[in-house]
Amino acid sequence: MKALHNASSLLLFTGLLAVQAHAAEVPVGVSERLVRDGVAIEFEARPLGSDGVLTEGMFADIRLRLTDATTGQPLAGQVPGAWLDQALPEGQADQCKVRIGTYLKGVLSARAMVDLNSYYLVVMNKDSALTVIDPVTSVGGITSTLTRVALKRPPMDWAASTDDRLLYVSMPSAGEVAVVDTAEFKVLASLPAGPEPVRVALQPDGRYLWVGNNARRGEKGGVTVIDTQTRKSVATLATGDGHHEIAFSADSRHAFVSSRESGRVTVVDVASLKRVKDIETGPSPLSLALSALSGALYVSDGQAGTITVIDALSLKVRKVIDAGHGLGPLRFTQDGRFGLALNSLDDQVLVLDAGSDEIVQRAEVTAEPYQLVFTRNYAYVRGLASPKVTMINLESLGKGKQMIVQGFDAGPAAPKLAGDLPLADSLSQARDEGAVFVVNPVDNTTYFYMEGMNAPMTGYLNRGHTSRAARVIDRSMREVEPGLFSTRIKLPAPGKFDLAVAINQPNVAHCFRTEVQPNKALAAQRSKPRVEFLIDQPRVAAGASAKARFRILQGSGDQPRTGIADVRVRYFLAPASRPHEVAAVEVGEGIYEAPIELKTAGAYYLHVGSSSLGMPFGSQPYASLRAVAVQARTNP
């Protein structure tokens, strides 16, 4: 018996050694440590896959830990630059500093394969999709579309988590909120969010997502509260009729929910998710804004022409400010000192000083102002009735000062001509604090404007979709804890790579070496033909002749596929109609064109198919065209 026990133990021990030996053969990311000029830099590339291998097309967390080499104390507050590029040849490690200098100059021909200081522009479309654009690789208006995210129904509003890793998108006609993973830009889930979910807001600590449910006939309006960890609804609160705006105290203790047709603001205790108090604020509360500096909530009422000031601690009305009929959106500067309120009737902006709770300035802005965003130095005001964007110099705000107002045109026409605009902002601060993106829904272009310029530098055309709103998703390295910087990237082509790292104080430039393994699944996918639509004008006159143009590419080098004789286009009027199918002919090298007839006004969806290429309809990305009814002229 004892011999049998010893033999079993020996077999178990041998098995454990074999498992450990096998585990040792599997690479688990890459790590390296550098000590220079009193600073220790620890680099780690941590793959997200279960096999622990850095693999082409898969995701990995890139981490840099900066510490004092002597004391081990973290070096917080640094802003390291990082770029992933093909490895330098052996013996040229000393060229790393030169390479970093080239990256910093922005030389197009020497751009890194992965810029870890980059960001993406996400465009909300009129149809059921989001478009993701990489502005860094776009030149002269030729947009680098990274991907498109398909949604169940058309979006209305969105909110992002603090780290930009998750995007919550409301879909009123679906009664749901989509949860989008911005690392892979895919929908993780579509969460039930009550009837007519419109406004979405994430409380400061990120725990609960609050969704405003606009009341339908015979129903009560209110909010649905969703736990972001479990992704389950934890409360449904009836707060009143009409549209709802949502704000929070800085400590996430209280949520404030307005009800436009009920003329009140409901205060909810977040811990218990119970109603605490209803505060009458006027017949039509339109906007909520909290100033952390004054510790008060400000409620603008367009009908009464007032701004009600509510103390965030005592929940009592501190003051009612008479500001004039037509008030709309109200937002505070980043420091909470000044609130800017827009008056769409008078085409004005009003400046509210949170220190004295009084209106201290007024100025004329773009026609019918309806949206407002801030950068560090400016406020940007978008108007419904004009393509002009008004810029307000924040240094010029304050009692006794002359407000400095400038402006630029973002597109050829006023946004309201497009109709069907969402709640989400059509302006977004770029990752660079001195720049903004502005969507013009009429010409389907998102314009990039840098402060100090007379006009936008460039524009990004959203081919195949219709732009409505935009926001920036920052993918640069963030300080997740003191001295630890991290970001998540998609690994490029297989091979050896250098992660070039630069810090300013002290001045350190170094390239860490890593290797990415090939992905067999991606290689097989690249060998298949794919379709890329070439539609410059997404809007055409109903009844007029139109053409669907696209190119067919194949292989890792995007080689055009020529001479395909059985390419066809199938199209139909949304939401569902009898599809039409026409043949396409080659009009250029790998470029094909098909005549289509859009007789009825509405949105049409286009699909490409080819039997010889093994490409069934629906297997490739689709495009959309909108046929617009042309109003007949009448002779006087």
CORCOR-V146730 format. One record per backbone hydrogen bond with DSSP energy under -0.5 kcal/mol. CO is the residue of the C=O (numbers start at 1). NH is the residue of the N-H. Records with the same first field share a line. If there is no record, write none. Layout:
BEGIN
CO=NH + NH
END
This chain:
BEGIN
1=5
2=6
3=7
4=8
5=9
6=10
7=11
8=12
9=13
10=14
11=15
12=16
13=17
14=18
15=19
16=20
17=21
18=22
19=23
20=24
21=25
22=25 + 26
23=26
25=27
27=29
30=45
32=43
34=41
36=39
38=69
39=36 + 41
40=42 + 67
41=34 + 43
42=65
43=32
44=46 + 63
45=30 + 47
46=61
49=52
52=29
53=55
54=517
55=58
58=491
59=48
60=62 + 489
61=46 + 63
62=487
63=44
64=66 + 485
65=42 + 67
66=75
67=40
68=72
73=68
74=76
75=78
81=502
82=116
83=85 + 500
84=114
85=498
89=92
92=95
93=96
95=99
96=100
97=101
98=102
99=103
100=104
101=105
102=106 + 107
103=106
107=110
108=111
114=84 + 116
115=118
116=477
118=475
120=122 + 473
121=123 + 133
122=471
123=125 + 131
124=468 + 469
127=129 + 155
128=151
129=125
130=149
131=123 + 133
132=146 + 147
133=121 + 135
134=137
135=138
139=142
141=143 + 461
142=139
143=145
144=134 + 146
147=132
148=150
149=130
156=423 + 424
157=170
159=168
161=164
165=182
166=161
167=169 + 180
168=159
169=178
170=156 + 157
171=174 + 175 + 176
172=175 + 196
175=193
176=171
177=191
178=169 + 180
179=181 + 188 + 189
180=167 + 182
181=185 + 186
186=181 + 188
189=179 + 191
191=177
194=197
196=214
199=212
201=203 + 210
203=206
207=228
208=203 + 210
209=226
210=201
211=213 + 224
212=198 + 214
213=222
216=219
221=239 + 240
222=213
223=237
224=211 + 226
225=234 + 235
226=209 + 228
227=231 + 232
232=227
235=225
237=223 + 239
241=261 + 262
243=260
245=258
247=256
249=252
253=270
254=249
255=268
256=247
257=266
259=262 + 263 + 264
263=281 + 282
264=259
265=279
266=257
267=276 + 277
268=255 + 270
269=273 + 274
274=269
277=267
278=280
279=265
282=281
284=302
287=300
289=298
290=292
291=295 + 296
295=312
296=291
297=310
298=289 + 300
299=308
300=286 + 287
301=305 + 306
302=326
305=323 + 324
306=301
307=321
308=299 + 310
309=318 + 319
310=297
311=315
316=311
319=309
320=322
321=307 + 323
324=327
326=344
329=342
331=340
333=336
337=354
338=333
339=341 + 352
340=331
341=350
342=328 + 344
343=347 + 348
347=365
348=343
349=363
350=341 + 352
351=353 + 360 + 361
352=339 + 354
353=356 + 357 + 358
358=353 + 360
361=351
363=349
366=369
367=385
368=384
371=382
373=380
377=394
378=375
379=392
380=373
381=390
382=370 + 371
383=415
384=416
387=410
388=383
389=408
390=381
391=406
392=379
393=396
394=397
398=401
401=403
403=405
404=393
406=391
408=389
409=411 + 456
414=417
415=418 + 419
425=470
426=439
428=437
431=433
432=435
433=376
434=451
435=430
436=449
437=428
438=447
439=441
440=444 + 445
444=462
445=440 + 447
446=460
447=438 + 449
448=457 + 458
449=436
450=453
458=448
459=461
460=446
461=463
462=465
464=624
465=467
466=126
469=124 + 468
471=122
472=474
473=120 + 475
478=480 + 486
481=484
483=66 + 485
484=480 + 481
485=64
486=478
487=62
489=60 + 491
491=57
495=516
496=87
497=514
498=85 + 500
499=512
500=83
501=510
502=81
503=508
504=506
506=508
508=503
510=501 + 512
512=499
514=497
516=495
517=56
518=520
519=523
520=524
521=525
522=526
523=527
525=528
526=555
530=553
532=551
534=536
536=538
538=626
540=628
541=544
544=598
546=596
547=549
548=594
549=534
550=592
551=532
552=561
553=530
554=559
555=558
559=554
560=562
563=565
567=584
568=609
569=582
570=607
571=580
572=605
580=571
582=569
585=593
588=590 + 591
590=552
591=587 + 588
592=550
593=585
594=548
596=546 + 598
597=599
598=543
602=627
603=574
604=625
605=572
606=623
607=570
609=568
610=615
611=614
614=616
615=610
616=619
623=606
625=604 + 627
626=540 + 628
627=602
628=542
629=631
END
